[in-house]
């Protein structure tokens, strides 16, 4: 049987792994989006007007995921 300390230690390790994975994905998004822009818009500025809505949607999804992970982390520590 796990003690509270073991449980929360394991939960924290799990959350840190998830966050690390998310950071890696986030870092890889920029170059991927610029590559997509270069193929579709023939520019590679990261600021193409045609891609603006798509960039905003990607940013919103990443922010939503970070908020969800943060809320889960907070709720685990409050138990």
mmCIF file of the N, C-alpha and C atoms, coordinates in Angstrom:
data_MODEL
# 
_entry.id   MODEL 
# 
loop_
_atom_site.group_PDB 
_atom_site.id 
_atom_site.type_symbol 
_atom_site.label_atom_id 
_atom_site.label_alt_id 
_atom_site.label_comp_id 
_atom_site.label_asym_id 
_atom_site.label_entity_id 
_atom_site.label_seq_id 
_atom_site.pdbx_PDB_ins_code 
_atom_site.Cartn_x 
_atom_site.Cartn_y 
_atom_site.Cartn_z 
_atom_site.occupancy 
_atom_site.B_iso_or_equiv 
_atom_site.pdbx_formal_charge 
_atom_site.auth_seq_id 
_atom_site.auth_comp_id 
_atom_site.auth_asym_id 
_atom_site.auth_atom_id 
_atom_site.pdbx_PDB_model_num 
ATOM 1   N N  . UNK A 1 1  ? 0.840  -1.174 0.000   1.00 0.00 ? 1  UNK A N  1 
ATOM 2   C CA . UNK A 1 1  ? 0.000  0.000  0.000   1.00 0.00 ? 1  UNK A CA 1 
ATOM 3   C C  . UNK A 1 1  ? 0.892  1.246  0.000   1.00 0.00 ? 1  UNK A C  1 
ATOM 4   N N  . UNK A 1 2  ? 0.512  2.214  -0.827  1.00 0.00 ? 2  UNK A N  1 
ATOM 5   C CA . UNK A 1 2  ? 1.268  3.455  -0.941  1.00 0.00 ? 2  UNK A CA 1 
ATOM 6   C C  . UNK A 1 2  ? 0.939  4.407  0.203   1.00 0.00 ? 2  UNK A C  1 
ATOM 7   N N  . UNK A 1 3  ? 1.960  5.089  0.664   1.00 0.00 ? 3  UNK A N  1 
ATOM 8   C CA . UNK A 1 3  ? 1.718  6.179  1.607   1.00 0.00 ? 3  UNK A CA 1 
ATOM 9   C C  . UNK A 1 3  ? 1.342  7.421  0.793   1.00 0.00 ? 3  UNK A C  1 
ATOM 10  N N  . UNK A 1 4  ? 0.815  8.418  1.463   1.00 0.00 ? 4  UNK A N  1 
ATOM 11  C CA . UNK A 1 4  ? 0.479  9.667  0.773   1.00 0.00 ? 4  UNK A CA 1 
ATOM 12  C C  . UNK A 1 4  ? 1.711  10.266 0.113   1.00 0.00 ? 4  UNK A C  1 
ATOM 13  N N  . UNK A 1 5  ? 2.832  10.204 0.811   1.00 0.00 ? 5  UNK A N  1 
ATOM 14  C CA . UNK A 1 5  ? 4.068  10.771 0.279   1.00 0.00 ? 5  UNK A CA 1 
ATOM 15  C C  . UNK A 1 5  ? 4.477  10.051 -1.006  1.00 0.00 ? 5  UNK A C  1 
ATOM 16  N N  . UNK A 1 6  ? 4.378  8.716  -1.016  1.00 0.00 ? 6  UNK A N  1 
ATOM 17  C CA . UNK A 1 6  ? 4.711  7.954  -2.221  1.00 0.00 ? 6  UNK A CA 1 
ATOM 18  C C  . UNK A 1 6  ? 3.763  8.296  -3.364  1.00 0.00 ? 6  UNK A C  1 
ATOM 19  N N  . UNK A 1 7  ? 2.471  8.364  -3.044  1.00 0.00 ? 7  UNK A N  1 
ATOM 20  C CA . UNK A 1 7  ? 1.471  8.659  -4.068  1.00 0.00 ? 7  UNK A CA 1 
ATOM 21  C C  . UNK A 1 7  ? 1.738  10.010 -4.709  1.00 0.00 ? 7  UNK A C  1 
ATOM 22  N N  . UNK A 1 8  ? 1.913  11.040 -3.879  1.00 0.00 ? 8  UNK A N  1 
ATOM 23  C CA . UNK A 1 8  ? 2.124  12.379 -4.416  1.00 0.00 ? 8  UNK A CA 1 
ATOM 24  C C  . UNK A 1 8  ? 3.476  12.506 -5.106  1.00 0.00 ? 8  UNK A C  1 
ATOM 25  N N  . UNK A 1 9  ? 4.466  11.773 -4.623  1.00 0.00 ? 9  UNK A N  1 
ATOM 26  C CA . UNK A 1 9  ? 5.757  11.757 -5.305  1.00 0.00 ? 9  UNK A CA 1 
ATOM 27  C C  . UNK A 1 9  ? 5.631  11.169 -6.698  1.00 0.00 ? 9  UNK A C  1 
ATOM 28  N N  . UNK A 1 10 ? 4.911  10.047 -6.806  1.00 0.00 ? 10 UNK A N  1 
ATOM 29  C CA . UNK A 1 10 ? 4.680  9.426  -8.112  1.00 0.00 ? 10 UNK A CA 1 
ATOM 30  C C  . UNK A 1 10 ? 3.851  10.333 -9.017  1.00 0.00 ? 10 UNK A C  1 
ATOM 31  N N  . UNK A 1 11 ? 2.832  10.975 -8.445  1.00 0.00 ? 11 UNK A N  1 
ATOM 32  C CA . UNK A 1 11 ? 1.993  11.883 -9.229  1.00 0.00 ? 11 UNK A CA 1 
ATOM 33  C C  . UNK A 1 11 ? 2.819  13.051 -9.758  1.00 0.00 ? 11 UNK A C  1 
ATOM 34  N N  . UNK A 1 12 ? 3.696  13.582 -8.930  1.00 0.00 ? 12 UNK A N  1 
ATOM 35  C CA . UNK A 1 12 ? 4.526  14.708 -9.355  1.00 0.00 ? 12 UNK A CA 1 
ATOM 36  C C  . UNK A 1 12 ? 5.478  14.294 -10.471 1.00 0.00 ? 12 UNK A C  1 
ATOM 37  N N  . UNK A 1 13 ? 6.067  13.118 -10.357 1.00 0.00 ? 13 UNK A N  1 
ATOM 38  C CA . UNK A 1 13 ? 6.954  12.616 -11.414 1.00 0.00 ? 13 UNK A CA 1 
ATOM 39  C C  . UNK A 1 13 ? 6.179  12.458 -12.717 1.00 0.00 ? 13 UNK A C  1 
ATOM 40  N N  . UNK A 1 14 ? 4.976  11.909 -12.630 1.00 0.00 ? 14 UNK A N  1 
ATOM 41  C CA . UNK A 1 14 ? 4.133  11.718 -13.813 1.00 0.00 ? 14 UNK A CA 1 
ATOM 42  C C  . UNK A 1 14 ? 3.812  13.067 -14.467 1.00 0.00 ? 14 UNK A C  1 
ATOM 43  N N  . UNK A 1 15 ? 3.444  14.042 -13.663 1.00 0.00 ? 15 UNK A N  1 
ATOM 44  C CA . UNK A 1 15 ? 3.106  15.365 -14.189 1.00 0.00 ? 15 UNK A CA 1 
ATOM 45  C C  . UNK A 1 15 ? 4.338  16.020 -14.808 1.00 0.00 ? 15 UNK A C  1 
ATOM 46  N N  . UNK A 1 16 ? 5.495  15.884 -14.175 1.00 0.00 ? 16 UNK A N  1 
ATOM 47  C CA . UNK A 1 16 ? 6.726  16.457 -14.729 1.00 0.00 ? 16 UNK A CA 1 
ATOM 48  C C  . UNK A 1 16 ? 7.055  15.839 -16.083 1.00 0.00 ? 16 UNK A C  1 
ATOM 49  N N  . UNK A 1 17 ? 6.827  14.540 -16.229 1.00 0.00 ? 17 UNK A N  1 
ATOM 50  C CA . UNK A 1 17 ? 7.058  13.881 -17.526 1.00 0.00 ? 17 UNK A CA 1 
ATOM 51  C C  . UNK A 1 17 ? 6.106  14.429 -18.580 1.00 0.00 ? 17 UNK A C  1 
ATOM 52  N N  . UNK A 1 18 ? 4.842  14.590 -18.203 1.00 0.00 ? 18 UNK A N  1 
ATOM 53  C CA . UNK A 1 18 ? 3.854  15.133 -19.142 1.00 0.00 ? 18 UNK A CA 1 
ATOM 54  C C  . UNK A 1 18 ? 4.250  16.543 -19.576 1.00 0.00 ? 18 UNK A C  1 
ATOM 55  N N  . UNK A 1 19 ? 4.646  17.362 -18.623 1.00 0.00 ? 19 UNK A N  1 
ATOM 56  C CA . UNK A 1 19 ? 5.036  18.735 -18.943 1.00 0.00 ? 19 UNK A CA 1 
ATOM 57  C C  . UNK A 1 19 ? 6.272  18.743 -19.826 1.00 0.00 ? 19 UNK A C  1 
ATOM 58  N N  . UNK A 1 20 ? 7.228  17.889 -19.538 1.00 0.00 ? 20 UNK A N  1 
ATOM 59  C CA . UNK A 1 20 ? 8.434  17.798 -20.354 1.00 0.00 ? 20 UNK A CA 1 
ATOM 60  C C  . UNK A 1 20 ? 8.085  17.412 -21.792 1.00 0.00 ? 20 UNK A C  1 
ATOM 61  N N  . UNK A 1 21 ? 7.180  16.460 -21.941 1.00 0.00 ? 21 UNK A N  1 
ATOM 62  C CA . UNK A 1 21 ? 6.728  16.054 -23.274 1.00 0.00 ? 21 UNK A CA 1 
ATOM 63  C C  . UNK A 1 21 ? 6.048  17.216 -23.981 1.00 0.00 ? 21 UNK A C  1 
ATOM 64  N N  . UNK A 1 22 ? 5.197  17.934 -23.257 1.00 0.00 ? 22 UNK A N  1 
ATOM 65  C CA . UNK A 1 22 ? 4.494  19.072 -23.849 1.00 0.00 ? 22 UNK A CA 1 
ATOM 66  C C  . UNK A 1 22 ? 5.459  20.174 -24.264 1.00 0.00 ? 22 UNK A C  1 
ATOM 67  N N  . UNK A 1 23 ? 6.480  20.421 -23.465 1.00 0.00 ? 23 UNK A N  1 
ATOM 68  C CA . UNK A 1 23 ? 7.476  21.439 -23.808 1.00 0.00 ? 23 UNK A CA 1 
ATOM 69  C C  . UNK A 1 23 ? 8.200  21.034 -25.088 1.00 0.00 ? 23 UNK A C  1 
ATOM 70  N N  . UNK A 1 24 ? 8.543  19.757 -25.204 1.00 0.00 ? 24 UNK A N  1 
ATOM 71  C CA . UNK A 1 24 ? 9.201  19.274 -26.421 1.00 0.00 ? 24 UNK A CA 1 
ATOM 72  C C  . UNK A 1 24 ? 8.327  19.458 -27.652 1.00 0.00 ? 24 UNK A C  1 
ATOM 73  N N  . UNK A 1 25 ? 7.051  19.140 -27.514 1.00 0.00 ? 25 UNK A N  1 
ATOM 74  C CA . UNK A 1 25 ? 6.111  19.318 -28.627 1.00 0.00 ? 25 UNK A CA 1 
ATOM 75  C C  . UNK A 1 25 ? 5.985  20.797 -28.968 1.00 0.00 ? 25 UNK A C  1 
ATOM 76  N N  . UNK A 1 26 ? 5.864  21.632 -27.935 1.00 0.00 ? 26 UNK A N  1 
ATOM 77  C CA . UNK A 1 26 ? 5.728  23.073 -28.156 1.00 0.00 ? 26 UNK A CA 1 
ATOM 78  C C  . UNK A 1 26 ? 6.945  23.628 -28.897 1.00 0.00 ? 26 UNK A C  1 
ATOM 79  N N  . UNK A 1 27 ? 8.130  23.203 -28.498 1.00 0.00 ? 27 UNK A N  1 
ATOM 80  C CA . UNK A 1 27 ? 9.352  23.690 -29.154 1.00 0.00 ? 27 UNK A CA 1 
ATOM 81  C C  . UNK A 1 27 ? 9.435  23.244 -30.606 1.00 0.00 ? 27 UNK A C  1 
ATOM 82  N N  . UNK A 1 28 ? 8.873  22.095 -30.915 1.00 0.00 ? 28 UNK A N  1 
ATOM 83  C CA . UNK A 1 28 ? 8.922  21.609 -32.290 1.00 0.00 ? 28 UNK A CA 1 
ATOM 84  C C  . UNK A 1 28 ? 7.843  22.230 -33.170 1.00 0.00 ? 28 UNK A C  1 
ATOM 85  N N  . UNK A 1 29 ? 6.845  22.864 -32.568 1.00 0.00 ? 29 UNK A N  1 
ATOM 86  C CA . UNK A 1 29 ? 5.760  23.454 -33.351 1.00 0.00 ? 29 UNK A CA 1 
ATOM 87  C C  . UNK A 1 29 ? 6.215  24.623 -34.211 1.00 0.00 ? 29 UNK A C  1 
ATOM 88  N N  . UNK A 1 30 ? 7.048  25.496 -33.669 1.00 0.00 ? 30 UNK A N  1 
ATOM 89  C CA . UNK A 1 30 ? 7.491  26.674 -34.425 1.00 0.00 ? 30 UNK A CA 1 
ATOM 90  C C  . UNK A 1 30 ? 8.096  26.316 -35.770 1.00 0.00 ? 30 UNK A C  1 
ATOM 91  N N  . UNK A 1 31 ? 9.140  25.499 -35.778 1.00 0.00 ? 31 UNK A N  1 
ATOM 92  C CA . UNK A 1 31 ? 9.732  25.115 -37.059 1.00 0.00 ? 31 UNK A CA 1 
ATOM 93  C C  . UNK A 1 31 ? 8.748  24.384 -37.980 1.00 0.00 ? 31 UNK A C  1 
ATOM 94  N N  . UNK A 1 32 ? 7.883  23.579 -37.397 1.00 0.00 ? 32 UNK A N  1 
ATOM 95  C CA . UNK A 1 32 ? 6.888  22.862 -38.201 1.00 0.00 ? 32 UNK A CA 1 
ATOM 96  C C  . UNK A 1 32 ? 5.911  23.839 -38.857 1.00 0.00 ? 32 UNK A C  1 
ATOM 97  N N  . UNK A 1 33 ? 5.447  24.822 -38.098 1.00 0.00 ? 33 UNK A N  1 
ATOM 98  C CA . UNK A 1 33 ? 4.520  25.810 -38.649 1.00 0.00 ? 33 UNK A CA 1 
ATOM 99  C C  . UNK A 1 33 ? 5.189  26.677 -39.712 1.00 0.00 ? 33 UNK A C  1 
ATOM 100 N N  . UNK A 1 34 ? 6.447  27.033 -39.496 1.00 0.00 ? 34 UNK A N  1 
ATOM 101 C CA . UNK A 1 34 ? 7.172  27.815 -40.503 1.00 0.00 ? 34 UNK A CA 1 
ATOM 102 C C  . UNK A 1 34 ? 7.356  26.988 -41.773 1.00 0.00 ? 34 UNK A C  1 
ATOM 103 N N  . UNK A 1 35 ? 7.608  25.699 -41.632 1.00 0.00 ? 35 UNK A N  1 
ATOM 104 C CA . UNK A 1 35 ? 7.729  24.827 -42.809 1.00 0.00 ? 35 UNK A CA 1 
ATOM 105 C C  . UNK A 1 35 ? 6.399  24.759 -43.554 1.00 0.00 ? 35 UNK A C  1 
ATOM 106 N N  . UNK A 1 36 ? 5.311  24.623 -42.817 1.00 0.00 ? 36 UNK A N  1 
ATOM 107 C CA . UNK A 1 36 ? 3.981  24.611 -43.429 1.00 0.00 ? 36 UNK A CA 1 
ATOM 108 C C  . UNK A 1 36 ? 3.727  25.925 -44.163 1.00 0.00 ? 36 UNK A C  1 
ATOM 109 N N  . UNK A 1 37 ? 4.107  27.027 -43.533 1.00 0.00 ? 37 UNK A N  1 
ATOM 110 C CA . UNK A 1 37 ? 3.957  28.341 -44.165 1.00 0.00 ? 37 UNK A CA 1 
ATOM 111 C C  . UNK A 1 37 ? 4.785  28.425 -45.444 1.00 0.00 ? 37 UNK A C  1 
ATOM 112 N N  . UNK A 1 38 ? 5.996  27.902 -45.398 1.00 0.00 ? 38 UNK A N  1 
ATOM 113 C CA . UNK A 1 38 ? 6.851  27.985 -46.590 1.00 0.00 ? 38 UNK A CA 1 
ATOM 114 C C  . UNK A 1 38 ? 6.277  27.179 -47.749 1.00 0.00 ? 38 UNK A C  1 
ATOM 115 N N  . UNK A 1 39 ? 5.615  26.074 -47.439 1.00 0.00 ? 39 UNK A N  1 
ATOM 116 C CA . UNK A 1 39 ? 5.015  25.247 -48.489 1.00 0.00 ? 39 UNK A CA 1 
ATOM 117 C C  . UNK A 1 39 ? 3.742  25.889 -49.028 1.00 0.00 ? 39 UNK A C  1 
ATOM 118 N N  . UNK A 1 40 ? 2.907  26.395 -48.134 1.00 0.00 ? 40 UNK A N  1 
ATOM 119 C CA . UNK A 1 40 ? 1.601  26.901 -48.557 1.00 0.00 ? 40 UNK A CA 1 
ATOM 120 C C  . UNK A 1 40 ? 1.622  28.353 -49.012 1.00 0.00 ? 40 UNK A C  1 
ATOM 121 N N  . UNK A 1 41 ? 2.464  29.174 -48.395 1.00 0.00 ? 41 UNK A N  1 
ATOM 122 C CA . UNK A 1 41 ? 2.447  30.618 -48.681 1.00 0.00 ? 41 UNK A CA 1 
ATOM 123 C C  . UNK A 1 41 ? 3.702  31.102 -49.392 1.00 0.00 ? 41 UNK A C  1 
ATOM 124 N N  . UNK A 1 42 ? 4.670  30.221 -49.526 1.00 0.00 ? 42 UNK A N  1 
ATOM 125 C CA . UNK A 1 42 ? 5.954  30.563 -50.163 1.00 0.00 ? 42 UNK A CA 1 
ATOM 126 C C  . UNK A 1 42 ? 6.709  31.650 -49.392 1.00 0.00 ? 42 UNK A C  1 
ATOM 127 N N  . UNK A 1 43 ? 6.481  31.719 -48.067 1.00 0.00 ? 43 UNK A N  1 
ATOM 128 C CA . UNK A 1 43 ? 7.243  32.611 -47.191 1.00 0.00 ? 43 UNK A CA 1 
ATOM 129 C C  . UNK A 1 43 ? 7.649  31.806 -45.964 1.00 0.00 ? 43 UNK A C  1 
ATOM 130 N N  . UNK A 1 44 ? 8.618  32.310 -45.238 1.00 0.00 ? 44 UNK A N  1 
ATOM 131 C CA . UNK A 1 44 ? 9.037  31.601 -44.023 1.00 0.00 ? 44 UNK A CA 1 
ATOM 132 C C  . UNK A 1 44 ? 9.311  32.585 -42.888 1.00 0.00 ? 44 UNK A C  1 
ATOM 133 N N  . UNK A 1 45 ? 8.398  33.516 -42.718 1.00 0.00 ? 45 UNK A N  1 
ATOM 134 C CA . UNK A 1 45 ? 8.562  34.550 -41.698 1.00 0.00 ? 45 UNK A CA 1 
ATOM 135 C C  . UNK A 1 45 ? 7.947  34.157 -40.363 1.00 0.00 ? 45 UNK A C  1 
ATOM 136 N N  . UNK A 1 46 ? 6.993  33.241 -40.381 1.00 0.00 ? 46 UNK A N  1 
ATOM 137 C CA . UNK A 1 46 ? 6.240  32.919 -39.174 1.00 0.00 ? 46 UNK A CA 1 
ATOM 138 C C  . UNK A 1 46 ? 5.148  33.939 -38.912 1.00 0.00 ? 46 UNK A C  1 
ATOM 139 N N  . UNK A 1 47 ? 4.930  34.830 -39.884 1.00 0.00 ? 47 UNK A N  1 
ATOM 140 C CA . UNK A 1 47 ? 3.946  35.903 -39.716 1.00 0.00 ? 47 UNK A CA 1 
ATOM 141 C C  . UNK A 1 47 ? 3.057  36.086 -40.941 1.00 0.00 ? 47 UNK A C  1 
ATOM 142 N N  . UNK A 1 48 ? 2.948  35.091 -41.799 1.00 0.00 ? 48 UNK A N  1 
ATOM 143 C CA . UNK A 1 48 ? 2.143  35.225 -43.011 1.00 0.00 ? 48 UNK A CA 1 
ATOM 144 C C  . UNK A 1 48 ? 0.687  35.508 -42.660 1.00 0.00 ? 48 UNK A C  1 
ATOM 145 N N  . UNK A 1 49 ? 0.116  36.487 -43.328 1.00 0.00 ? 49 UNK A N  1 
ATOM 146 C CA . UNK A 1 49 ? -1.276 36.870 -43.068 1.00 0.00 ? 49 UNK A CA 1 
ATOM 147 C C  . UNK A 1 49 ? -2.227 35.693 -43.300 1.00 0.00 ? 49 UNK A C  1 
ATOM 148 N N  . UNK A 1 50 ? -1.936 34.872 -44.301 1.00 0.00 ? 50 UNK A N  1 
ATOM 149 C CA . UNK A 1 50 ? -2.798 33.731 -44.613 1.00 0.00 ? 50 UNK A CA 1 
ATOM 150 C C  . UNK A 1 50 ? -2.782 32.676 -43.510 1.00 0.00 ? 50 UNK A C  1 
ATOM 151 N N  . UNK A 1 51 ? -1.739 32.667 -42.695 1.00 0.00 ? 51 UNK A N  1 
ATOM 152 C CA . UNK A 1 51 ? -1.589 31.662 -41.637 1.00 0.00 ? 51 UNK A CA 1 
ATOM 153 C C  . UNK A 1 51 ? -1.988 32.196 -40.257 1.00 0.00 ? 51 UNK A C  1 
ATOM 154 N N  . UNK A 1 52 ? -2.320 33.465 -40.169 1.00 0.00 ? 52 UNK A N  1 
ATOM 155 C CA . UNK A 1 52 ? -2.560 34.113 -38.873 1.00 0.00 ? 52 UNK A CA 1 
ATOM 156 C C  . UNK A 1 52 ? -3.605 33.371 -38.030 1.00 0.00 ? 52 UNK A C  1 
ATOM 157 N N  . UNK A 1 53 ? -4.741 33.040 -38.635 1.00 0.00 ? 53 UNK A N  1 
ATOM 158 C CA . UNK A 1 53 ? -5.790 32.330 -37.884 1.00 0.00 ? 53 UNK A CA 1 
ATOM 159 C C  . UNK A 1 53 ? -5.313 30.957 -37.429 1.00 0.00 ? 53 UNK A C  1 
ATOM 160 N N  . UNK A 1 54 ? -4.557 30.291 -38.284 1.00 0.00 ? 54 UNK A N  1 
ATOM 161 C CA . UNK A 1 54 ? -4.046 28.964 -37.931 1.00 0.00 ? 54 UNK A CA 1 
ATOM 162 C C  . UNK A 1 54 ? -3.052 29.066 -36.777 1.00 0.00 ? 54 UNK A C  1 
ATOM 163 N N  . UNK A 1 55 ? -2.178 30.068 -36.829 1.00 0.00 ? 55 UNK A N  1 
ATOM 164 C CA . UNK A 1 55 ? -1.225 30.280 -35.732 1.00 0.00 ? 55 UNK A CA 1 
ATOM 165 C C  . UNK A 1 55 ? -1.960 30.540 -34.416 1.00 0.00 ? 55 UNK A C  1 
ATOM 166 N N  . UNK A 1 56 ? -2.998 31.371 -34.477 1.00 0.00 ? 56 UNK A N  1 
ATOM 167 C CA . UNK A 1 56 ? -3.781 31.662 -33.266 1.00 0.00 ? 56 UNK A CA 1 
ATOM 168 C C  . UNK A 1 56 ? -4.452 30.405 -32.725 1.00 0.00 ? 56 UNK A C  1 
ATOM 169 N N  . UNK A 1 57 ? -4.999 29.585 -33.612 1.00 0.00 ? 57 UNK A N  1 
ATOM 170 C CA . UNK A 1 57 ? -5.663 28.350 -33.187 1.00 0.00 ? 57 UNK A CA 1 
ATOM 171 C C  . UNK A 1 57 ? -4.666 27.408 -32.519 1.00 0.00 ? 57 UNK A C  1 
ATOM 172 N N  . UNK A 1 58 ? -3.478 27.287 -33.094 1.00 0.00 ? 58 UNK A N  1 
ATOM 173 C CA . UNK A 1 58 ? -2.442 26.432 -32.494 1.00 0.00 ? 58 UNK A CA 1 
ATOM 174 C C  . UNK A 1 58 ? -2.041 26.961 -31.126 1.00 0.00 ? 58 UNK A C  1 
ATOM 175 N N  . UNK A 1 59 ? -1.857 28.256 -31.028 1.00 0.00 ? 59 UNK A N  1 
ATOM 176 C CA . UNK A 1 59 ? -1.476 28.860 -29.755 1.00 0.00 ? 59 UNK A CA 1 
ATOM 177 C C  . UNK A 1 59 ? -2.565 28.644 -28.701 1.00 0.00 ? 59 UNK A C  1 
ATOM 178 N N  . UNK A 1 60 ? -3.821 28.774 -29.103 1.00 0.00 ? 60 UNK A N  1 
ATOM 179 C CA . UNK A 1 60 ? -4.935 28.571 -28.169 1.00 0.00 ? 60 UNK A CA 1 
ATOM 180 C C  . UNK A 1 60 ? -4.987 27.133 -27.675 1.00 0.00 ? 60 UNK A C  1 
ATOM 181 N N  . UNK A 1 61 ? -4.748 26.183 -28.562 1.00 0.00 ? 61 UNK A N  1 
ATOM 182 C CA . UNK A 1 61 ? -4.766 24.770 -28.157 1.00 0.00 ? 61 UNK A CA 1 
ATOM 183 C C  . UNK A 1 61 ? -3.639 24.454 -27.185 1.00 0.00 ? 61 UNK A C  1 
ATOM 184 N N  . UNK A 1 62 ? -2.464 25.003 -27.441 1.00 0.00 ? 62 UNK A N  1 
ATOM 185 C CA . UNK A 1 62 ? -1.329 24.783 -26.539 1.00 0.00 ? 62 UNK A CA 1 
ATOM 186 C C  . UNK A 1 62 ? -1.623 25.401 -25.176 1.00 0.00 ? 62 UNK A C  1 
ATOM 187 N N  . UNK A 1 63 ? -2.139 26.617 -25.168 1.00 0.00 ? 63 UNK A N  1 
ATOM 188 C CA . UNK A 1 63 ? -2.464 27.285 -23.912 1.00 0.00 ? 63 UNK A CA 1 
ATOM 189 C C  . UNK A 1 63 ? -3.519 26.502 -23.133 1.00 0.00 ? 63 UNK A C  1 
ATOM 190 N N  . UNK A 1 64 ? -4.532 26.019 -23.825 1.00 0.00 ? 64 UNK A N  1 
ATOM 191 C CA . UNK A 1 64 ? -5.587 25.229 -23.173 1.00 0.00 ? 64 UNK A CA 1 
ATOM 192 C C  . UNK A 1 64 ? -5.001 23.969 -22.537 1.00 0.00 ? 64 UNK A C  1 
ATOM 193 N N  . UNK A 1 65 ? -4.112 23.302 -23.247 1.00 0.00 ? 65 UNK A N  1 
ATOM 194 C CA . UNK A 1 65 ? -3.486 22.086 -22.714 1.00 0.00 ? 65 UNK A CA 1 
ATOM 195 C C  . UNK A 1 65 ? -2.634 22.399 -21.482 1.00 0.00 ? 65 UNK A C  1 
ATOM 196 N N  . UNK A 1 66 ? -1.885 23.494 -21.525 1.00 0.00 ? 66 UNK A N  1 
ATOM 197 C CA . UNK A 1 66 ? -1.068 23.878 -20.368 1.00 0.00 ? 66 UNK A CA 1 
ATOM 198 C C  . UNK A 1 66 ? -1.933 24.209 -19.158 1.00 0.00 ? 66 UNK A C  1 
ATOM 199 N N  . UNK A 1 67 ? -3.043 24.872 -19.394 1.00 0.00 ? 67 UNK A N  1 
ATOM 200 C CA . UNK A 1 67 ? -3.961 25.189 -18.298 1.00 0.00 ? 67 UNK A CA 1 
ATOM 201 C C  . UNK A 1 67 ? -4.531 23.912 -17.701 1.00 0.00 ? 67 UNK A C  1 
ATOM 202 N N  . UNK A 1 68 ? -4.926 22.969 -18.551 1.00 0.00 ? 68 UNK A N  1 
ATOM 203 C CA . UNK A 1 68 ? -5.475 21.703 -18.056 1.00 0.00 ? 68 UNK A CA 1 
ATOM 204 C C  . UNK A 1 68 ? -4.460 20.951 -17.207 1.00 0.00 ? 68 UNK A C  1 
ATOM 205 N N  . UNK A 1 69 ? -3.231 20.869 -17.672 1.00 0.00 ? 69 UNK A N  1 
ATOM 206 C CA . UNK A 1 69 ? -2.195 20.169 -16.910 1.00 0.00 ? 69 UNK A CA 1 
ATOM 207 C C  . UNK A 1 69 ? -1.941 20.881 -15.586 1.00 0.00 ? 69 UNK A C  1 
ATOM 208 N N  . UNK A 1 70 ? -1.924 22.199 -15.627 1.00 0.00 ? 70 UNK A N  1 
ATOM 209 C CA . UNK A 1 70 ? -1.715 22.964 -14.388 1.00 0.00 ? 70 UNK A CA 1 
ATOM 210 C C  . UNK A 1 70 ? -2.839 22.724 -13.395 1.00 0.00 ? 70 UNK A C  1 
ATOM 211 N N  . UNK A 1 71 ? -4.076 22.712 -13.873 1.00 0.00 ? 71 UNK A N  1 
ATOM 212 C CA . UNK A 1 71 ? -5.215 22.473 -12.984 1.00 0.00 ? 71 UNK A CA 1 
ATOM 213 C C  . UNK A 1 71 ? -5.178 21.068 -12.397 1.00 0.00 ? 71 UNK A C  1 
ATOM 214 N N  . UNK A 1 72 ? -4.800 20.098 -13.195 1.00 0.00 ? 72 UNK A N  1 
ATOM 215 C CA . UNK A 1 72 ? -4.679 18.723 -12.696 1.00 0.00 ? 72 UNK A CA 1 
ATOM 216 C C  . UNK A 1 72 ? -3.599 18.660 -11.627 1.00 0.00 ? 72 UNK A C  1 
ATOM 217 N N  . UNK A 1 73 ? -2.484 19.319 -11.889 1.00 0.00 ? 73 UNK A N  1 
ATOM 218 C CA . UNK A 1 73 ? -1.391 19.338 -10.919 1.00 0.00 ? 73 UNK A CA 1 
ATOM 219 C C  . UNK A 1 73 ? -1.835 19.966 -9.605  1.00 0.00 ? 73 UNK A C  1 
ATOM 220 N N  . UNK A 1 74 ? -2.523 21.081 -9.694  1.00 0.00 ? 74 UNK A N  1 
ATOM 221 C CA . UNK A 1 74 ? -3.006 21.759 -8.487  1.00 0.00 ? 74 UNK A CA 1 
ATOM 222 C C  . UNK A 1 74 ? -3.995 20.883 -7.737  1.00 0.00 ? 74 UNK A C  1 
ATOM 223 N N  . UNK A 1 75 ? -4.905 20.252 -8.465  1.00 0.00 ? 75 UNK A N  1 
ATOM 224 C CA . UNK A 1 75 ? -5.918 19.423 -7.794  1.00 0.00 ? 75 UNK A CA 1 
ATOM 225 C C  . UNK A 1 75 ? -5.276 18.201 -7.140  1.00 0.00 ? 75 UNK A C  1 
ATOM 226 N N  . UNK A 1 76 ? -4.220 17.661 -7.725  1.00 0.00 ? 76 UNK A N  1 
ATOM 227 C CA . UNK A 1 76 ? -3.532 16.512 -7.116  1.00 0.00 ? 76 UNK A CA 1 
ATOM 228 C C  . UNK A 1 76 ? -2.855 16.920 -5.813  1.00 0.00 ? 76 UNK A C  1 
ATOM 229 N N  . UNK A 1 77 ? -2.322 18.108 -5.768  1.00 0.00 ? 77 UNK A N  1 
ATOM 230 C CA . UNK A 1 77 ? -1.614 18.557 -4.570  1.00 0.00 ? 77 UNK A CA 1 
ATOM 231 C C  . UNK A 1 77 ? -2.568 18.982 -3.462  1.00 0.00 ? 77 UNK A C  1 
ATOM 232 N N  . UNK A 1 78 ? -3.818 19.253 -3.801  1.00 0.00 ? 78 UNK A N  1 
ATOM 233 C CA . UNK A 1 78 ? -4.796 19.674 -2.797  1.00 0.00 ? 78 UNK A CA 1 
ATOM 234 C C  . UNK A 1 78 ? -5.419 18.488 -2.085  1.00 0.00 ? 78 UNK A C  1 
ATOM 235 N N  . UNK A 1 79 ? -5.310 17.321 -2.653  1.00 0.00 ? 79 UNK A N  1 
ATOM 236 C CA . UNK A 1 79 ? -5.949 16.126 -2.078  1.00 0.00 ? 79 UNK A CA 1 
ATOM 237 C C  . UNK A 1 79 ? -5.313 15.758 -0.761  1.00 0.00 ? 79 UNK A C  1 
# 
